[in-house]
Amino acid sequence: MPKVKQASMQTIAQAATLVMVFFALSRALGLARDVVIAGQFGTSWQYDAYLAAFRLPDFLFYVISGGALGSAFIPTFTGYLAKPDIDGAWRLVSLVLNWLIIILAGSSIVAAIFAPALVDTVIAPGFSNPAQTALTVELMRMLLISTVIFAVSGLLMGILNAHQHFLLPALSPVVYNLAIIGGAWFLGPRWGVRGLAIGVVAGAVGHLAVQIPGLRRYGWRYSPLLTLNHPGLREVARLMGPRMLGLAAIQLNFGWDTFLASWLSQGSLAGLDYGRRLMLLPQGIIAQAVAAAAFPTFSALAAKEAWDELQTAFIATLRSVLYITIPATIGLLALGRPIIRLLYERNAFDAASTQTTVWALWFYTLGLVAHSMVEILTRAFYALHNTKTPVLAGMASMGLNMVLSVALLNLFAAASLPSHGGIALASSVAVGVEMVWLMAVLRRLPGRLSVRPLGKPLLKALAGGAIMLVAIEIVAAQMQAAPVAAQVFAGVSVGAITYGAVTFGLGSEEPRLLVRRAKSCLQRAG
């Protein structure tokens, strides 16, 4: 492999390792947060109200800022740094920041004013308890404060990532989760789910505060600019437009699921949320960390039209994601029930809550690989300044999800199965279609990126996963009477060892890479 390719892959690997460590820490804290929340609120109607209240604040954040802004801002800002035009880069930052605050603050104020009507007619019209509707409105107004704060913090993360600085952006979610845990643990017993909302707002402030010291290192210069005629701002807006539509489709999917679940039995919305969060745990640690680390490198290589190098980095990134998400999928399917019992089943979270959650988890987990692959595939499109195709795929996925969720919900109900499982299954099918669409179209873009080299690594991973499943089932059969913690530990340990050994024997590159890194660390330690 040429030195330039080795340098790019080393950059991604080093950044991904750092980000993955902090993503793992953040997700571990997120899991601890969910454990605390489950113990305090279980699958109660109050927690259903809290989840419904999040829908609009999340929609505003992700669509107007969040991923849309990052995917458009980083390539544009990186272009100014590469020229180099440092003054122009910081003027762009000031313009984006000022307009972002104005737009989001205005949108949040309007949403707060019309919150009762929005909850009653759009977000959760199925809530039959007036107290639940009133609580949802109150919580939504509190959570809208965090939307503006998070938007500013997300822009600062983009600035730091463009400078290949990943430490502070990766640390921010840790602070956020700690604040929510504090809100649930200390304020929850007295103020109920209102304590959670206060924790969210405090966490947003901490998320922002962590970024600020890093900006000083790169000489951030703020200007009170509001012109609309800046070419960089127009480029960010041009790239954001399609991405905003794509993220709107994703958030509308979540909103649609909330809408449908509000008509189902109490706890259905909470069960869907617990199950989806548990499914997304490995996706967040693996795919989001790798995508965040790889995106600046993808953008830089695309800007230089280093197509061979970009193809190499692209495939290596996808291969590493596949290697880990395939056994994670199998593990969650095989060990979902004991994992949920171990993590959540205590206090307000009873056996019925476990059954509600595991039913959602099983069907959400079928989409884990697709969710993870889409994270990387979309970053490749953004690096190539193509945001329209992911939007079209996302909107098609949204439409499919809406149709399938109604059809499968009714099918499950007709079969006397928990109806919310149909909502989860529809989500997995829809994201699978989106993944295939993106793979097919990517080949036609500049650079002609192809996923064909994934064939052999995929077969090796599937073979390892199949044998891993057999090993887990054998262990589970022998340990039915054992404590649930022992069941989970034995299943995970045997599964991981079996998968690693089989894929190593089949010649997979990933376990060999892990062995080489472990030896290198031991040599340095010695």
Secondary structure, DSSP 8 states (H G I E B T S, - for coil): --HHHHHHHHHHHHHHHHHHHHHHHHHHHHHHHHHHHHHHHTT-HHHHHHHHHHHHHHHHHHHHSHHHHHHHHHHHHHHHHHTT-HHHHHHHHHHHHHHHHHHHHHHHHHHHHTHHHHIIIII-TT---HHHHHHHHHHHHHHHHHHHHHHHHHHHHHHHHHTT--HHHHHHHHHHHHHHHHIIIIIHHHHTHHHHHHHHHHHHHHHHHHHHHHHHHTT--------S--HHHHHHHHHHHHHHHHHHHHHHHHHHHHHHHTTSSTTHHHHHHHHHHHHHHHHIIIIIHHHHHHHHHHHHHHHTT-HHHHHHHHHHHHHHHHHHHHHHHHHHHHHHHHHHHHHH-BTTB-HHHHHHHHHHHHHHHTTHHHHHHHHHHHHHHHHTT--HHHHHHHHHHHHHHHHHHHHHHHHHHHTTS-THHHHHHHHHHHHHHHHHHHHHHHTTSTT----GGGHHHHHHHHHHHHHHHHHHHHHHHHTTTS-HHHHHHHHHHHHHHHHHHHHHHTT-HHHHHHHHHHHHHHHHH-
